[in-house]
Amino acid sequence: MTLHRPQGTLVADGDPILLTPEDAGWTYCGLRVLVLEPGEPRVIETGEFEAFVLPLAGGCVVEVDGHRFELEGRESVFTRVTDFAYVPRDASVTLTSLSSAEIALPMAKCTRRLEPRYGPAEGVPVEVRGAGNATRQVTNFGTPGVWDHADKLNACELITPDGNWSSYPPHKHDDSEPCEVVNEEIYYFRIAARDGVTPSREGFGFHRTYTGDGQIGTEDLLAGSSIDEDVTVRDGDVFLIPRGYHGPCVAAPGYPMYYLNVLAGPAEERSMAFCDDPAHTWIRDTWASTPTDPRCPMTTATPKRAE
């Protein structure tokens, strides 16, 4: 299984990303990123998948099952928290943008068919997590306890100020002890240019995923193979996490990092529970006495503009 999918390797039907569970080599999680041309409707058949319609740049109108949702969207993922829509499985969804738009469809294979629903930006909680140079923003638009209108799908957005670390301490949610919840997970990265707003391949960051201590041990032998990857990620890249500890994600100085997390698994109840790498979980205890980075939160429901 190839875990790192650089920009351009998942292009399908002219869209930047089409990643199915079959492409990933697992069962539940998928992601589609598509571009809407001005005034040209796109019809998406959801099939076995429920999905969020999440504007990355621009806005759109969502029509599904007799519902019509107008998504205001945003200039970029670095300018504001966006509104969004939930669309069910076995649905025909029409997306239209008056200007142009880039839309993410985080998705999960599911069994229950729920009603479509609109999620206003003003109702999305923004959490500042960590402290010091491990401070980051978590935008909990599609997480359990915040958005309970989903069968299998979990999703959230993270923004890491340039020079900071996120997904830290490293953590996992797989079928090894002592984890209670199993989830497949997708990281979809966007990296801002030097203006802090415009996504660009100019900048970069780093991402780490590993099983055990990076060496072949009992856990890896049971799983069949080990994972020990340290990769450079750029704007538009995807990283797949079938198991193992993941983190940190590091934003290079000068280049803020965004990533969309998509998670789904076999559990009856949606959960994003995780287990820290015990070697590094002590870091959490230091946050109580360490100030948070004043740059966070980096976005809210109120738009900001590049200077």
Secondary structure as UniProt FT lines:
FT   STRAND          4..5
FT   TURN            7..8
FT   TURN            13..14
FT   STRAND          17..19
FT   HELIX           21..24
FT   STRAND          29..36
FT   STRAND          42..45
FT   TURN            47..48
FT   STRAND          49..64
FT   TURN            65..66
FT   STRAND          67..74
FT   TURN            77..79
FT   STRAND          84..87
FT   STRAND          92..97
FT   STRAND          101..109
FT   STRAND          117..119
FT   HELIX           121..123
FT   STRAND          126..129
FT   HELIX           132..134
FT   STRAND          136..142
FT   TURN            144..146
FT   STRAND          154..160
FT   TURN            162..163
FT   STRAND          165..166
FT   STRAND          171..172
FT   TURN            177..178
FT   STRAND          184..192
FT   TURN            194..195
FT   TURN            201..202
FT   STRAND          205..210
FT   TURN            212..213
FT   HELIX           218..223
FT   STRAND          228..233
FT   TURN            235..236
FT   STRAND          238..241
FT   STRAND          245..251
FT   TURN            253..254
FT   STRAND          257..264
FT   STRAND          275..276
FT   TURN            278..282
FT   HELIX           283..286
FT   HELIX           287..289
FT   TURN            294..295
//
